[in-house]
Amino acid sequence: MRLGSRVVDSSARLVMGIVNATPDSFYDAGRDYELERALDHVEEMVGQGADIIDIGGVKAGLGEDVTPGQEIARVEMLVAAVRSAHPDIVISVDTWRAEVARVALPAGADLINDAWGGYDPELVDVVAEFDAAVVCTHTGGLTPRTYARRVRYPDLVGDVTSYLVDLAERARAAGVREDGIILDPGHDFNKNTWHSLELTRRLDELVRLGRPVLVATSNKDFIGETLGLPKYERLEGTLATLAICAWHGAQIFRVHNVMEARRTVDMVASITGHRVPERVTRTFA
């Protein structure tokens, strides 16, 4: 997998820190809407071990309409500022719009995180044009920022697999490089809690498709419903999902709590033998 200037092998476990440059974000309620506060948050996450910074200008859920121009105004300057402050960090932009990607990529982004499953068919053309990478997400065809009801999948993993394979092929056919196509099963997107739990449990089946897998489970509703907890009390549940997904071979972990996620996936990587412990002195002293 190549993300900007960084090339990583299949043993890498990358933590993606979330920056919501919106006034109405799901988790932090506008914490990063102002540029200086967003940059302070980026500094904090980089210091905690983030490998990727994911910048979004539109809330994923229901809310006020955001025009492409408004989204660009929220992300373009922030992307450029993060790139200036951290020349080597991988920068991702969470957008489904080709016109936003066309501005964000030359501003300094390396990756387009398309959380809405190829809704804009021209997005992958822009990604290819700028030699960037893209995240292909399963949404089951859900329209951006809408909410599905009574979703049924006769074969959940089969549906997710075929959908992601199709998106990856569309990206490849558009000219996106092979080492720049990433898959995301889309926890909570057009799925109920049982679906998201099953995808976590069977994530290894998606990893076997042979492409890097990103998981975005952080503080999501399926965790809250499973444990009966509000969004600010879902950290432990989130870390459990990260550990399972890391064990199954996921490579990128999109999170709100970078430090805790970094420690969790590093511990799993050491258990699987892909990471050397920081020190080993017990019984040797």
C-alpha positions as CSV (number, residue, x, y, z in Angstrom):
1,M,0.0,0.0,0.0
2,R,1.3,3.5,-0.9
3,L,-0.1,6.6,0.7
4,G,1.6,9.7,-0.5
5,S,5.3,9.1,-0.1
6,R,4.8,6.3,2.5
7,V,4.9,2.7,1.4
8,V,3.8,0.0,3.9
9,D,3.6,-3.7,3.8
10,S,0.7,-5.9,4.9
11,S,2.0,-6.1,8.5
12,A,1.6,-2.4,9.1
13,R,-1.1,-1.2,11.4
14,L,-1.9,2.5,10.8
15,V,-4.0,4.7,13.1
16,M,-6.1,7.4,11.3
17,G,-7.0,10.3,13.5
18,I,-10.3,12.1,12.8
19,V,-10.6,15.8,12.3
20,N,-14.2,16.9,11.9
21,A,-14.1,20.4,10.4
22,T,-17.8,20.8,10.8
23,P,-20.0,22.7,13.4
24,D,-22.3,19.7,14.0
25,S,-20.1,16.6,14.0
26,F,-21.4,13.4,15.6
27,Y,-18.7,13.0,18.3
28,D,-17.0,16.3,19.1
29,A,-19.8,18.8,18.3
30,G,-17.7,21.3,16.4
31,R,-14.4,21.0,18.3
32,D,-12.4,21.2,15.1
33,Y,-14.5,23.7,13.1
34,E,-12.1,26.6,13.7
35,L,-8.8,26.3,12.0
36,E,-6.5,26.9,14.9
37,R,-8.4,24.5,17.2
38,A,-8.3,21.9,14.4
39,L,-4.5,22.4,14.0
40,D,-4.0,22.0,17.7
41,H,-6.0,18.7,17.6
42,V,-3.8,17.5,14.7
43,E,-0.7,18.3,16.7
44,E,-2.1,16.3,19.6
45,M,-2.9,13.3,17.5
46,V,0.4,13.2,15.7
47,G,2.1,13.3,19.1
48,Q,0.0,10.3,20.2
49,G,1.0,8.2,17.2
50,A,-1.4,9.0,14.4
51,D,-0.1,7.8,11.0
52,I,-2.9,9.5,9.0
53,I,-5.0,12.5,9.6
54,D,-8.6,12.3,8.1
55,I,-10.2,15.6,7.5
56,G,-13.9,15.8,6.9
57,G,-16.1,18.9,6.0
58,V,-19.6,17.3,6.1
59,K,-21.2,15.4,8.9
60,A,-22.0,11.8,7.9
61,G,-25.4,11.7,9.4
62,L,-28.6,13.8,9.0
63,G,-28.2,17.5,9.2
64,E,-28.2,20.8,7.3
65,D,-27.3,20.7,3.7
66,V,-23.7,21.5,2.9
67,T,-22.9,22.7,-0.6
68,P,-19.7,21.7,-2.4
69,G,-18.4,25.2,-2.0
70,Q,-19.0,25.2,1.8
71,E,-17.3,21.8,2.1
72,I,-14.3,23.0,0.1
73,A,-14.0,26.1,2.3
74,R,-13.9,23.9,5.4
75,V,-11.2,21.5,4.2
76,E,-9.0,23.2,1.6
77,M,-7.2,25.6,4.0
78,L,-7.0,23.0,6.7
79,V,-5.4,20.4,4.4
80,A,-2.8,22.9,3.3
81,A,-2.0,24.0,6.8
82,V,-1.6,20.4,8.0
83,R,0.6,19.6,5.0
84,S,2.8,22.7,5.8
85,A,3.1,21.7,9.5
86,H,3.7,18.0,8.9
87,P,5.3,17.4,5.5
88,D,5.5,13.6,6.0
89,I,2.1,12.8,7.6
90,V,-0.5,11.1,5.4
91,I,-3.5,13.3,4.9
92,S,-6.9,11.9,4.0
93,V,-10.0,13.8,3.1
94,D,-13.4,12.3,3.9
95,T,-15.6,13.3,0.9
96,W,-17.8,11.6,-1.6
97,R,-17.6,14.6,-4.1
98,A,-15.3,14.7,-7.0
99,E,-15.2,18.5,-7.0
100,V,-14.0,18.5,-3.4
101,A,-11.3,15.9,-4.1
102,R,-10.1,18.0,-7.1
103,V,-9.3,20.8,-4.7
104,A,-8.1,18.8,-1.7
105,L,-5.6,16.7,-3.5
106,P,-3.4,19.5,-4.9
107,A,-3.8,21.2,-1.5
108,G,-1.8,18.3,0.0
109,A,-4.1,15.3,0.5
110,D,-2.8,11.8,-0.3
111,L,-6.0,9.8,0.2
112,I,-9.7,10.3,-0.5
113,N,-11.9,8.5,2.1
114,D,-15.1,7.9,0.1
115,A,-17.4,6.8,2.9
116,W,-20.5,6.8,0.6
117,G,-19.5,3.9,-1.7
118,G,-18.8,5.5,-5.0
119,Y,-22.0,7.7,-5.1
120,D,-20.2,10.2,-7.3
121,P,-18.8,8.1,-10.2
122,E,-16.3,10.8,-11.2
123,L,-14.5,10.7,-7.8
124,V,-12.2,7.8,-8.8
125,D,-11.3,9.7,-12.0
126,V,-10.0,12.6,-9.9
127,V,-8.1,10.2,-7.6
128,A,-6.4,8.6,-10.6
129,E,-5.6,12.0,-12.1
130,F,-3.7,13.0,-9.0
131,D,-2.0,9.6,-8.4
132,A,-3.7,9.4,-5.0
133,A,-5.3,6.5,-3.1
134,V,-9.0,5.9,-2.3
135,V,-11.1,4.1,0.3
136,C,-13.9,2.1,-1.2
137,T,-16.7,1.7,1.3
138,H,-19.8,-0.6,1.4
139,T,-23.0,1.3,1.9
140,G,-25.4,-1.0,0.0
141,G,-26.2,1.9,-2.3
142,L,-27.4,4.3,0.4
143,T,-27.6,7.9,-0.6
144,P,-25.2,10.2,1.2
145,R,-26.5,11.5,4.6
146,T,-29.6,9.4,4.6
147,Y,-30.7,6.8,7.0
148,A,-31.9,3.3,6.1
149,R,-34.6,1.3,7.9
150,R,-35.2,-2.4,8.2
151,V,-32.2,-3.3,6.2
152,R,-31.9,-7.0,5.2
153,Y,-29.1,-9.0,3.7
154,P,-29.7,-12.6,2.8
155,D,-25.9,-13.0,2.7
156,L,-24.3,-10.0,4.5
157,V,-20.6,-10.8,3.9
158,G,-21.3,-12.0,0.3
159,D,-23.1,-8.7,-0.4
160,V,-20.3,-6.6,1.2
161,T,-17.6,-8.6,-0.7
162,S,-19.2,-8.3,-4.1
163,Y,-20.0,-4.6,-3.6
164,L,-16.4,-3.8,-2.6
165,V,-14.9,-5.9,-5.4
166,D,-17.0,-4.0,-7.8
167,L,-16.0,-0.6,-6.4
168,A,-12.3,-1.6,-6.4
169,E,-12.6,-2.7,-10.1
170,R,-14.2,0.6,-11.0
171,A,-11.3,2.4,-9.3
172,R,-8.8,0.3,-11.1
173,A,-10.5,0.8,-14.4
174,A,-10.4,4.5,-13.9
175,G,-6.7,4.4,-13.4
176,V,-6.3,4.3,-9.7
177,R,-3.1,2.5,-8.9
178,E,-3.3,-1.1,-7.5
179,D,-1.5,-0.1,-4.3
180,G,-3.9,2.8,-3.7
181,I,-7.2,0.9,-3.4
182,I,-8.4,0.3,0.2
183,L,-11.6,-1.5,1.3
184,D,-13.9,-0.5,4.2
185,P,-16.9,-2.7,5.2
186,G,-18.8,0.3,6.3
187,H,-19.8,-0.5,9.9
188,D,-23.2,1.2,10.7
189,F,-23.6,2.4,7.1
190,N,-26.9,0.9,5.9
191,K,-26.5,-1.8,8.5
192,N,-28.1,-2.7,11.9
193,T,-26.1,-3.7,15.0
194,W,-26.3,-7.4,14.2
195,H,-24.7,-6.7,10.8
196,S,-21.9,-4.6,12.2
197,L,-21.1,-7.2,14.8
198,E,-21.0,-10.0,12.1
199,L,-18.7,-7.9,9.9
200,T,-16.3,-7.5,12.8
201,R,-16.4,-11.2,13.6
202,R,-15.8,-12.2,10.0
203,L,-13.5,-9.4,8.9
204,D,-10.8,-11.9,7.9
205,E,-13.0,-12.9,5.0
206,L,-12.7,-9.4,3.6
207,V,-8.9,-9.3,4.3
208,R,-8.6,-12.4,2.2
209,L,-9.6,-10.4,-0.8
210,G,-6.0,-9.2,-0.9
211,R,-6.5,-5.5,-0.5
212,P,-5.8,-3.3,2.6
213,V,-8.8,-3.0,4.8
214,L,-9.8,0.1,6.8
215,V,-12.2,-0.1,9.7
216,A,-14.2,2.9,11.1
217,T,-15.9,1.6,14.2
218,S,-15.0,4.4,16.6
219,N,-17.8,5.2,19.0
220,K,-20.4,4.1,16.5
221,D,-24.0,3.2,17.3
222,F,-23.6,-0.5,17.0
223,I,-21.2,-0.3,20.0
224,G,-23.6,1.9,21.9
225,E,-26.5,-0.4,21.2
226,T,-24.5,-3.5,22.1
227,L,-23.4,-2.1,25.5
228,G,-26.3,0.2,26.1
229,L,-24.1,3.2,26.3
230,P,-24.1,6.9,25.1
231,K,-21.5,8.0,22.6
232,Y,-19.0,9.4,25.1
233,E,-18.9,6.1,27.0
234,R,-18.0,3.8,24.1
235,L,-14.2,3.8,24.3
236,E,-13.8,0.3,25.7
237,G,-16.2,-1.1,23.2
238,T,-14.4,0.6,20.4
239,L,-11.0,-0.7,21.5
240,A,-12.5,-4.3,21.6
241,T,-13.6,-3.9,18.0
242,L,-10.2,-2.5,17.0
243,A,-8.4,-5.5,18.6
244,I,-10.6,-8.0,16.8
245,C,-10.2,-6.2,13.5
246,A,-6.4,-5.9,14.0
247,W,-6.2,-9.6,14.8
248,H,-8.1,-10.4,11.6
249,G,-5.7,-8.3,9.5
250,A,-7.2,-4.8,9.1
251,Q,-4.5,-2.3,8.4
252,I,-6.1,1.2,9.0
253,F,-8.1,2.2,12.0
254,R,-10.1,5.4,11.8
255,V,-10.6,6.7,15.4
256,H,-11.4,9.6,17.6
257,N,-9.1,8.4,20.5
258,V,-5.7,8.1,19.0
259,M,-3.5,7.3,22.0
260,E,-5.7,4.4,23.2
261,A,-6.1,3.0,19.6
262,R,-2.4,3.2,19.0
263,R,-1.6,1.2,22.1
264,T,-4.4,-1.4,21.3
265,V,-3.3,-2.1,17.7
266,D,0.4,-2.1,18.7
267,M,-0.3,-4.7,21.4
268,V,-2.2,-6.9,18.9
269,A,0.6,-6.5,16.4
270,S,3.1,-7.7,19.0
271,I,0.9,-10.7,19.9
272,T,0.7,-11.7,16.2
273,G,4.5,-11.3,15.8
274,H,4.4,-8.3,13.5
275,R,5.8,-5.9,16.0
276,V,8.8,-6.1,18.3
277,P,8.2,-5.1,22.0
278,E,9.6,-1.7,23.0
279,R,11.9,-3.5,25.6
280,V,12.3,-7.1,27.0
281,T,14.0,-7.1,30.4
282,R,11.8,-9.3,32.5
283,T,13.8,-12.3,33.8
284,F,16.9,-11.0,31.9
285,A,18.0,-8.5,34.5
